[in-house]
Amino acid sequence: MTDAPPKMSARDVSVFYGDKQAVKNVSIQIDMDKVTAFIGPSGCGKSTFLRTFNRMNDTVASARVEGLVTLDGEDIYSPAMDVVQLRARVGMVFQKPNPFPKSIFENVAYGPRIHGLAASKPDLEGIVESALNRAGLWEEVKDRLQDSGTALSGGQQQRLCIARAIAVDPEVILMDEPASALDPIATAKIEELIGELRGRYAIVIVTHNMQQAARVSQRTAFFHLGELVEYGETDAMFTAPRMERTKDYITGRYG
């Protein structure tokens, strides 16, 4: 059996903020059917690198990205790439839940509406219900879709943000420490959700929690001081890391 081509790949990617280099020549492949975790101490470049996959660094005036990042083999930094379209295909969930100050329904309907994905109101309602279902939230909110999204609990807000990301039918979902602001029960729900979404989307999660990486991912990339130190199967990395720096981090010698 031939391996499927990677969904996304980065080749020799570096990111600079002004004169400071935050990410140094990172190459990695993101597969469709696996959850990939980025781990490493705070400030090691993992979130900055994650943001190169949907050009979120474009929003930072001093940021500059070098190298090649592709989605289905297409250069996402090429002038021909429509960034709005790219961000529909590569969705993002942030560390702090950030629902729009609108109703639960409107939070999820927003993307499909601006991208013209629904031909009619019943269509749109179907998309919203499906996204909330996939995000494990429908049963909790179906009777209060007109309530404000900001009135939900933190864990529900984060699942609403995941529903919002998947409503436009993305191919890749980037998650930047999606559970770090949540309590253990809400965190467990987000982890369970990641397991359910695996295979339907390519998922990349940044986490500072090694146990979480071990639980939810099949591949792990360890970053340190802006460099990709090691990348491989999650089980192998946590049981028999190849690099001394990885071993030191995993055994708690620093970080």
C-alpha positions in Angstrom: 0.0 0.0 0.0 1.4 3.4 -0.9 1.3 6.1 1.7 -1.2 8.9 0.9 0.6 12.2 0.2 0.6 14.6 3.2 -2.3 17.0 3.5 0.0 19.8 4.4 3.7 20.1 4.5 6.3 22.6 5.6 9.8 22.7 4.1 12.6 24.8 5.6 10.2 27.2 7.2 11.6 30.0 9.2 9.6 32.8 10.9 11.0 36.2 11.9 9.6 39.0 14.0 11.6 41.9 12.9 15.2 40.8 13.4 14.3 38.0 15.9 14.1 34.5 14.4 11.3 32.6 16.2 11.3 29.4 14.1 14.4 28.0 12.4 14.2 25.9 9.2 11.4 23.5 10.2 10.3 20.7 7.9 7.3 18.6 8.7 4.4 16.7 7.1 0.8 16.7 8.3 -1.2 13.6 7.4 -4.9 13.6 6.9 -5.7 10.6 9.1 -3.6 11.5 12.2 -3.7 14.0 15.0 -0.3 15.7 15.1 0.8 17.4 18.4 3.4 20.1 18.8 5.0 20.1 22.2 7.8 22.0 23.9 8.4 24.6 26.6 6.7 28.0 26.4 8.2 30.4 23.9 9.8 27.6 21.8 8.0 28.6 18.6 5.3 26.0 18.4 2.4 28.4 18.2 4.2 30.7 15.8 4.9 27.7 13.5 1.3 26.5 13.8 0.2 29.9 12.5 2.2 29.5 9.3 -0.3 26.8 8.2 -3.2 29.3 7.7 -1.1 32.5 7.3 -2.2 33.9 10.7 1.2 35.5 10.9 0.1 37.8 8.1 -1.8 39.7 10.7 1.4 40.6 12.6 3.1 43.6 10.9 6.7 42.6 11.8 6.3 38.9 10.9 8.1 37.4 7.9 7.8 33.8 6.8 10.4 32.0 4.7 10.3 28.5 3.2 7.5 26.5 1.6 4.2 25.6 3.1 1.8 23.5 1.0 -1.8 22.4 1.2 -2.5 19.4 -1.2 0.8 20.3 -2.8 -0.1 23.9 -3.5 2.0 26.8 -2.1 -0.2 28.6 0.4 2.1 31.7 0.3 1.9 32.1 -3.5 0.3 35.4 -4.6 -2.5 33.4 -6.3 -3.7 31.9 -3.0 -6.9 33.5 -1.7 -6.3 33.9 2.0 -10.0 34.0 2.9 -10.5 30.7 1.1 -7.3 29.2 2.7 -8.7 30.0 6.2 -11.9 28.3 5.3 -10.0 25.2 4.3 -7.6 25.5 7.3 -9.7 26.4 10.4 -8.3 27.5 13.7 -9.3 27.2 17.3 -7.5 29.5 19.8 -6.3 29.0 23.3 -9.0 31.2 24.8 -12.6 30.5 23.6 -13.5 33.5 21.5 -17.2 33.2 20.4 -18.6 36.2 18.6 -20.9 38.4 20.7 -23.8 36.9 18.7 -26.3 34.1 19.2 -25.2 30.5 19.3 -26.8 30.0 16.0 -25.2 33.0 14.4 -21.7 32.0 15.7 -21.9 28.8 13.7 -23.9 30.2 10.7 -21.5 33.1 10.1 -18.9 31.2 8.1 -21.3 29.2 5.9 -23.1 32.4 5.2 -20.1 34.5 4.1 -18.8 31.6 2.0 -22.2 31.0 0.4 -22.4 27.4 1.5 -26.1 27.4 2.2 -28.7 27.9 -0.6 -31.6 28.5 1.8 -32.5 29.0 5.5 -33.3 25.2 6.0 -29.9 24.5 4.4 -28.2 26.8 6.8 -30.1 25.3 9.8 -28.9 21.9 8.7 -25.3 23.0 8.5 -25.5 24.6 12.0 -27.1 21.5 13.5 -24.6 19.2 11.9 -21.6 21.3 13.1 -23.0 21.5 16.6 -23.6 17.8 16.6 -20.0 17.1 15.4 -18.7 19.4 18.2 -20.7 17.4 20.8 -22.8 20.5 21.7 -26.2 20.1 19.9 -28.0 18.3 22.8 -26.9 21.0 25.2 -27.9 24.0 23.2 -30.6 23.0 20.7 -33.4 24.7 22.8 -31.5 28.0 23.2 -29.9 28.7 19.8 -30.8 32.3 20.1 -29.0 32.8 23.4 -25.7 34.6 23.2 -22.6 32.3 22.6 -20.8 34.3 25.3 -23.3 33.1 27.9 -22.1 29.5 27.6 -19.6 27.9 30.0 -15.9 28.0 29.0 -15.9 24.4 27.8 -19.1 24.9 25.9 -17.7 28.1 24.3 -14.6 26.2 23.1 -16.8 23.5 21.6 -18.9 26.3 20.0 -15.6 27.7 18.5 -14.8 24.2 17.2 -18.4 24.0 15.7 -17.8 27.4 14.1 -14.5 26.1 12.6 -16.0 22.9 11.2 -19.2 24.6 9.8 -17.4 25.7 6.7 -16.2 22.1 6.1 -12.5 22.7 6.5 -9.9 20.1 5.6 -7.5 20.9 8.4 -8.1 22.2 11.9 -5.4 23.9 13.9 -5.8 24.0 17.6 -3.6 26.3 19.7 -3.7 24.9 23.3 -7.5 24.5 23.0 -8.0 23.2 26.5 -5.5 25.2 28.5 -8.1 27.6 29.8 -10.6 24.8 30.7 -11.3 22.7 33.8 -10.4 19.0 33.7 -14.0 17.8 32.8 -14.2 20.3 29.9 -10.7 19.3 28.8 -11.7 15.7 28.7 -14.6 16.5 26.5 -12.4 18.5 24.1 -9.9 15.5 24.0 -12.8 13.1 23.3 -14.0 15.4 20.6 -10.5 15.5 18.9 -10.6 11.7 18.9 -14.1 11.7 17.2 -13.0 14.3 14.6 -9.8 12.4 13.7 -9.8 11.1 10.1 -12.5 13.6 9.0 -10.0 16.4 9.2 -6.2 16.7 9.5 -5.8 18.0 13.0 -2.8 19.8 14.5 -2.8 20.6 18.2 -0.3 22.7 20.1 -0.2 21.7 23.8 2.1 22.3 26.7 0.5 19.2 28.4 2.5 16.1 27.5 -0.1 13.7 28.9 -2.6 15.4 26.6 -0.3 15.0 23.6 0.1 11.3 24.5 -3.6 10.8 24.8 -4.9 12.6 21.6 -2.1 12.4 19.0 -0.6 9.7 16.8 2.4 11.9 15.8 4.3 14.4 18.0 6.8 17.1 17.1 9.0 18.4 19.9 10.2 22.0 19.6 12.9 23.7 21.5 14.3 27.2 21.0 12.6 27.6 17.6 14.0 24.3 16.3 12.2 21.1 15.5 14.2 18.7 17.6 12.3 15.4 17.0 9.2 14.3 15.1 7.7 10.9 15.0 5.1 8.4 16.2 3.8 9.6 19.6 4.2 6.3 21.3 7.8 5.9 20.3 8.7 9.5 21.2 7.3 9.1 24.7 8.8 5.7 25.4 12.1 5.9 23.5 12.9 9.4 22.3 15.9 9.5 19.9 17.2 12.8 21.0 18.7 13.7 24.4 16.9 17.0 24.5 13.5 15.3 23.9 14.3 12.8 26.7 15.3 15.7 29.1 12.0 17.5 28.3 9.8 14.4 28.6 11.4 13.3 31.9 10.9 16.9 33.3 14.5 18.0 33.4 13.4 21.4 31.9 10.4 23.1 30.4 
